[in-house]
Amino acid sequence: MIGMKKTIAITRGDGCGPEVVNEGIKILKTVS
């Protein structure tokens, strides 16, 4: 999960901040 979150953060180009991780979780839930 952590690796996926980091991948999303890097893909979005917003770094690895907490807000980016939270958005990544929302995206994962939406896709799932």
C-alpha angles and dihedrals in degrees: 000000000000091000091051092050091051090048091054091047092051092045091052089047093227097118122238102297122147092253091054091050091051090051089048090055091051090050091049091050091047092050091046 
